Amino acid sequence: MRRVTRNLLIAIAVIAVALLALGALPSYLGSGDPYYLTAEPIETNETAADVNNVSDRRYPYLTSAIASADGRSAGYQTGPYGVKEWFTHTPFDEVDALTQQVPEAAVDDGVRVRRDGQAYYVEVGQP
């Protein structure tokens, strides 16, 4: 094998490993106090986003918060320098997506959602 070809293959391998690390590594990074998505049952007749058919793969924080006994999802820690947020799914993404789908359901820093006839106020917060 020629030296140039070998160096090119090594460079491609290094780039491939670096890209794989960027995809996997950020989920393991985390600093500071965790953020939680909280779902608090409310009584309202106002507009709420319908989340009966949302997937737990698309909205893992929302579905786990609604299903949990304390109304809180698993914790999410932000990454150093904001790099983690570029590569991972966050509870902030879920609230933003619901707010964009149904702008009338947005309230303060959260959003009203409705699942199985029960309304919830969902927001991201720290303990």
N, C-alpha and C positions, 0 to 999 in steps of 0.2 A: 504494500500500500504506500502510496506517495505521501510524503510528509505534509503537504498542503491538504490533502484529503483527510488525513488522520487528524490534523488540527481543526479542520472544519467540523468533523464528526464530534470531536471533543467539545467544541464550542456549542454545537447544537444540543448535546447532552447536558451541558452546564445550564444553558438557557431553559431547557425543558424541566430540569430539576428545580430551578429557581421559580418558574411559573407554578409548578405543583406546590412548592412551599408557600407561595403567596396565596394559593387557594385554600390550603389546609391550616397554615400557621395562625392566621388572625383569629380563628375561633378559639384558640388556646390562650391568646393574649387577653389581658384584662387588668384594669387598675381602678382603684377607688371603690366607693360604695356601689353596690349593684342597684340597677333600676328594675322596677317591677311594673307589669301591666296589671292594674287593678280593675275589677269589674264589680261595681256596687249596684245591687238591685234598687230600682227606683219606680215610682208610680208616676206615669206621664202619658198623655195622649198626644204629645207632640211628635214630630217626625223623628224617626229612628232608622238607622241602617239595618236592613234585614240580613241577619247572619245565620239563618237556618241551614243554608246549604254551603257554608264555607268549609273548606278543607283544613284539617289540622296540619297539613303540609304547607299550605299557603299562609295560614294564620296560627302558628303554633302557640304564640303567647296569648292570643285572645281566647282560643279554645281551652287552653289549660287554665286560664284565669276563671272562665265561666264554670268549668267543671270542678274546680277546687273548692274545698270547704271554706277556706278563708277568703276566696275571691281574688287570689293573687297568683300570678304566673311564676315561672322559674325566673331567677335573677339573670340580669344581663349587665356585664361590666364593660364600660367603654375602654377602648384601646388607647395606648399612648400615641400622641400626635394626631389623633383622628384617622389613623390608617385603617384600623379594624372596621370602621363603619363603611368603608369603600367596598369591602369584600364579604361582609356578613349581613345577615338579616337581623333587624333590630325591632324592638317593640315600638320605637318611634315610626318606623316604616309602616307598621300595621295601622296605627292611628292616622297617619297621613293618608294612607290608601283609603280608609273608610271615610275620611273627611272629604277627599276628592270625589269619591263615588256619590256621596249624599251630603252636599255642603250644608243643607238645612239642619242636619243632625249634629253639626259641630257646636260645642258649647265650651267656652273658655279654652282650657288646654286639653279638653277631651272630646269625646263623641258619644252620642246616645246610640245604642244598638238594641235590637229586639231579637230574642231567640226563644222559640217554643212558647210564645205568648208573654214572656217576661221581658221587661225593659231593663237595661243596665246602663249605667254611666261608666264609661271606660276611659282611663287616663294612665299616663306613665308617671310614676313617682318613685321616690326613695323612701325607705322606712323612717 
